[in-house]
Amino acid sequence: MLYSYVAIEGNIGAGKTTLATKFSEKLNAKLVLEEFAENPFLPKFYKEPDKYSFQLELSFLAERYQQILKELANRNLFYQVVVSDYIIHK
């Protein structure tokens, strides 16, 4: 395989997850979907968006980076390619 990481990016509701799922099946790849884990800045952002938008985005960036880093490090005989429904630096 020429690539070890394929990322699908697009607007909300564009079908990123559907396309990433189909790609992962076709390529026999590990599917990695964006996780919206407990983010401590999310409730604060909803109360004061101007104050917490930067912290929220940095937190999401760090989460996406860690998730992809972990999956790329864990490639093995069962899968050599990782397909995700996001890019880490949105």
LINZIWO-V993522 format. One record per pair of residues at least 12 apart in sequence whose C-alpha atoms are under 10 Angstrom apart, sorted by sequence separation. I is the first residue (numbers start at 1). J is the second residue. D is the distance in whole Angstrom. If there is no record, write none. Layout:
# LINZIWO-V993522
i:I j:J d:D
i:I j:J d:D
This chain:
# LINZIWO-V993522
i:8 j:20 d:6
i:20 j:32 d:8
i:21 j:33 d:9
i:41 j:53 d:8
i:44 j:56 d:9
i:71 j:83 d:10
i:7 j:20 d:8
i:20 j:33 d:8
i:41 j:54 d:10
i:42 j:55 d:9
i:43 j:56 d:10
i:6 j:20 d:9
i:17 j:31 d:9
i:41 j:55 d:7
i:42 j:56 d:6
i:68 j:82 d:8
i:8 j:23 d:10
i:17 j:32 d:9
i:40 j:55 d:10
i:41 j:56 d:5
i:42 j:57 d:10
i:68 j:83 d:10
i:7 j:23 d:10
i:17 j:33 d:7
i:40 j:56 d:8
i:41 j:57 d:9
i:68 j:84 d:8
i:6 j:23 d:9
i:16 j:33 d:10
i:17 j:34 d:9
i:39 j:56 d:8
i:41 j:58 d:10
i:42 j:59 d:10
i:6 j:24 d:9
i:41 j:59 d:8
i:42 j:60 d:10
i:68 j:86 d:10
i:40 j:59 d:9
i:41 j:60 d:10
i:68 j:87 d:9
i:39 j:59 d:7
i:68 j:88 d:8
i:39 j:60 d:8
i:67 j:88 d:9
i:64 j:86 d:8
i:65 j:87 d:9
i:66 j:88 d:9
i:6 j:29 d:9
i:37 j:60 d:9
i:64 j:87 d:8
i:65 j:88 d:6
i:5 j:29 d:9
i:36 j:60 d:8
i:39 j:63 d:9
i:64 j:88 d:5
i:65 j:89 d:8
i:4 j:29 d:9
i:5 j:30 d:10
i:6 j:31 d:10
i:7 j:32 d:9
i:35 j:60 d:9
i:63 j:88 d:9
i:64 j:89 d:8
i:1 j:27 d:9
i:34 j:60 d:10
i:37 j:63 d:8
i:61 j:87 d:9
i:62 j:88 d:8
i:64 j:90 d:10
i:36 j:63 d:9
i:61 j:88 d:6
i:62 j:89 d:9
i:35 j:63 d:8
i:36 j:64 d:9
i:60 j:88 d:9
i:61 j:89 d:6
i:34 j:63 d:9
i:35 j:64 d:8
i:60 j:89 d:9
i:61 j:90 d:8
i:34 j:64 d:7
i:60 j:90 d:9
i:33 j:64 d:10
i:58 j:89 d:10
i:35 j:67 d:9
i:57 j:89 d:10
i:34 j:67 d:9
i:57 j:90 d:9
i:33 j:67 d:9
i:34 j:68 d:10
i:32 j:67 d:8
i:33 j:68 d:10
i:32 j:68 d:8
i:32 j:71 d:8
i:31 j:71 d:9
i:30 j:71 d:8
i:30 j:72 d:9
i:30 j:74 d:10
i:30 j:75 d:8
i:29 j:75 d:9
i:30 j:78 d:9
i:31 j:79 d:10
i:29 j:78 d:8
i:30 j:79 d:6
i:28 j:78 d:8
i:29 j:79 d:5
i:30 j:80 d:8
i:31 j:81 d:9
i:32 j:82 d:7
i:33 j:83 d:8
i:34 j:84 d:7
i:28 j:79 d:7
i:29 j:80 d:7
i:30 j:81 d:6
i:31 j:82 d:6
i:32 j:83 d:6
i:33 j:84 d:6
i:34 j:85 d:6
i:27 j:79 d:9
i:28 j:80 d:8
i:29 j:81 d:5
i:30 j:82 d:5
i:31 j:83 d:5
i:32 j:84 d:5
i:33 j:85 d:6
i:34 j:86 d:6
i:27 j:80 d:9
i:28 j:81 d:8
i:29 j:82 d:5
i:30 j:83 d:6
i:31 j:84 d:6
i:32 j:85 d:7
i:33 j:86 d:7
i:34 j:87 d:9
i:27 j:81 d:7
i:28 j:82 d:9
i:29 j:83 d:6
i:30 j:84 d:8
i:31 j:85 d:8
i:32 j:86 d:9
i:34 j:88 d:10
i:24 j:79 d:10
i:27 j:82 d:9
i:28 j:83 d:10
i:29 j:84 d:10
i:27 j:83 d:9
i:24 j:81 d:8
i:24 j:82 d:8
i:25 j:83 d:10
i:23 j:82 d:10
i:24 j:83 d:6
i:23 j:83 d:7
i:24 j:84 d:9
i:22 j:83 d:10
i:23 j:84 d:9
i:20 j:82 d:10
i:21 j:83 d:8
i:5 j:68 d:9
i:20 j:83 d:6
i:21 j:84 d:8
i:19 j:83 d:10
i:20 j:84 d:6
i:21 j:85 d:8
i:19 j:84 d:10
i:20 j:85 d:6
i:5 j:71 d:10
i:17 j:83 d:10
i:19 j:85 d:8
i:20 j:86 d:9
i:5 j:72 d:8
i:17 j:84 d:8
i:18 j:85 d:9
i:4 j:72 d:8
i:16 j:84 d:9
i:17 j:85 d:5
i:16 j:85 d:5
i:17 j:86 d:9
i:15 j:85 d:9
i:16 j:86 d:8
i:4 j:75 d:9
i:4 j:79 d:10
i:5 j:80 d:9
i:6 j:81 d:8
i:7 j:82 d:8
i:8 j:83 d:8
i:9 j:84 d:9
i:10 j:85 d:9
i:4 j:80 d:6
i:5 j:81 d:6
i:6 j:82 d:6
i:7 j:83 d:6
i:8 j:84 d:6
i:9 j:85 d:6
i:10 j:86 d:8
i:3 j:80 d:9
i:4 j:81 d:4
i:5 j:82 d:5
i:6 j:83 d:5
i:7 j:84 d:5
i:8 j:85 d:5
i:9 j:86 d:5
i:10 j:87 d:10
i:3 j:81 d:7
i:4 j:82 d:6
i:5 j:83 d:6
i:6 j:84 d:6
i:7 j:85 d:6
i:8 j:86 d:6
i:9 j:87 d:6
i:1 j:80 d:8
i:2 j:81 d:9
i:3 j:82 d:9
i:4 j:83 d:8
i:5 j:84 d:8
i:6 j:85 d:9
i:7 j:86 d:6
i:8 j:87 d:7
i:9 j:88 d:10
i:1 j:81 d:8
i:6 j:86 d:9
i:7 j:87 d:6
i:10 j:90 d:10
i:6 j:87 d:9
i:7 j:88 d:9
i:9 j:90 d:9
